[in-house]
Amino acid sequence: MNTNSGDQLKAAAQTGDIDLLYTVIHHDPWILEIIDSIPFVETPLHIAASLGHIRFALEIMKLKPSLALKLNPQGFSPVHLAMQNDQKRMLFRFVYMKNDLVRIEGREGLTLVHFASQIGELELLAEFLTACPDSIKDVTVKGETALHIAVKNDQYEAFDLLVFFLRKNFMRNARMIQDKILNWKDEDDNTILHILAQRNFEPQVVKALGLLLKIGINLKAKNLENKTALDMAANADIRSILLCAGAKSNSQITDAPTLAHKLKSNITIRDKMATFIRRVRKNISEEERNSWLIAATLVATAMYQSALSPPGGIYQVSASDDNHVNNTMTSSWWNSTNISTNAGHSILSGPEFSVFLIFNMSSFFLSVIAIIIMIPRGVIGSLVAAPVTSFAFSYIYSMFRISPTLDNVLTILIIFLLILFTPCIELFLRIYDDLKSVIVKKLNR
């Protein structure tokens, strides 16, 4: 790249002259490639973005998209400069063309969402979050989220927008992401609640505190000085609000077990079961999981259907014989006899039904176990596991009702206890984990 070409390209960017741009490229075809090879450089896109020459900037991005990611010697990308120079229309066009530009990290790890939170640009902030929801997770080199930055700069409307976005977003694992970001600690281990507790008692601060307390932020979190938000309360009014919400001081909180302590703890039966199930899940691919779920569901359905219509069928009776059936059913049940008026019971003899019972129930419950192990964890997994287990109980009851003898009933109960043990434990683990997370949040409040 010769000096003359460089000067002409800079002049074209400053005036937004697309014709001059192509004149320079005609005389020096490698000029944009050479600029792109320099690690930190002010590109024509930086200049055009700063001055608001939208068409020129978009032309450059079309010719050399990678220039949009370049940082200048001051550590800013073209979108950062557009933000700093209040070039809103430029920003909208940039984000429309490539939404990942929202997450470009500039100097000190600042992104567009951080900048918008810092200056309280609500429309831009909403646009950035909508275009790239994952940008809410970005953290600066100081460990600050966009929420930290908004509170530290007294931009409480931006703070409200960020919180409500977290509550309304539908990203994968949205609830977990929300809890993680709301309780995130900066480089001094201060959460948003620590920072708010140090502000003056103002309506906006009270509103922000109320919003955090409502959604269940951790009130027991400690910073590097081993202080909770209550310990750092700047005045009596804020302290009173925190106390009413259940906040505690450092001296009232027992430190939770460390990760090392948890890893060294004795392995319980629950740990063994959970480890086995998690290893099975980790060792299969998504395609294998889907295939096994389909196969297990088909087998379970077929076995349930055969339980409703066993080989040979069941004894039938007319409505006029109702009283007689009820009288003979009890005696035939407990005396292990097979009377033809025993309506609703299998025609198979006791030994024959036992063979059918063992094979049918083994296939059914192995399929149920496979289904429960394969479905994902979390709230959705629990919602699926619960009806599957209820389905298994319905199957047991159906077998119980059609069994011709008491011996078969005992066999049913033994197989039920042995085979259904695994899915029940898995279901209980799911429910336990979900309830535990809810209880912990309530206690932290």
Buried (B, 14 or more C-beta within 10 A) or exposed (E): BEEEBBEBBBBBBBBBBBEBBEBBBEEBEEBBEEBBEEEEBBBBBBBBBBBBBBEBBBBBBEBBEEBBBBBBEEBBBBBBBBBBEEBBEBBBBBBEBBBEBBBBBBBEBBBBBBBBBBBBBBEBBBBBBBBBBBBBBBBBEBBBBBBBBBBBBBBBEBBBBBBEBBBEBEBEEBBEBBBEBBBBBBEEBBBBBBBBBBBEBEEBBBEBBEBBBEBBBBBBBBBEEEBBBBBBBBEEBBBEBBBEBBBBBBEEBEEEEEEEEEEEEEEEEEEEBBEEBEEEBEEBEEEEBEEBBEEBBEBBEBBBEBBEEBEEEBBEBEEEEEEEBEEBBEEBBEEEEBBEBBBEBBBBEBEBBBEBBEEBBBBBBBBBBBBBBBBEBBEEBBEBBBEBBEBBEEBBEBBEBBBBBEBBBEBBEEBBEEBBEBBBBBBBBBEEBBEEBEEBBEEBB
